[in-house]
Amino acid sequence: PEAPLREGWLGQIYFADHIDDATLLENLSAYRDEMEARFQVLSALRDNILQNIGDPSRIPRRWQLRLFTLDYGIDVHEFHLHWFDRTIAQIRQKKEQV
C-alpha cells in the first residue's frame, strides 16, 4: 500500500488557528523558501544532467527512468510552490479585508 502524504508543516498550518496571521505568514514564507531552495537544487541537477547527456534521444533506458523520478520531484516542488504562493496571497487578502 502507498504511504499517505505526510508534511509536518501542513499539520502545523492545520492547527494554526491559535496564532495570528503575521506569524502564520512568516511560517508559510519560511516553508516556501525551503521548498524553493530544494526546487532550485533539483532543477540545477536536471539541467546539469541534460547538458552532459548530449543527444536526449540516445539516453539509455535506466537513465531515462531516473530522470522520470527526478522530474516527479521537480513537479511536486512546483506544485508546493504554487500552493504556498496562492495560500499566502489568500491570507494577505483576507487580512486586508478585516
Helices and strands as residue ranges (DSSP letters): H 8-14, G 16-18, H 21-53, G 56-58, H 61-97
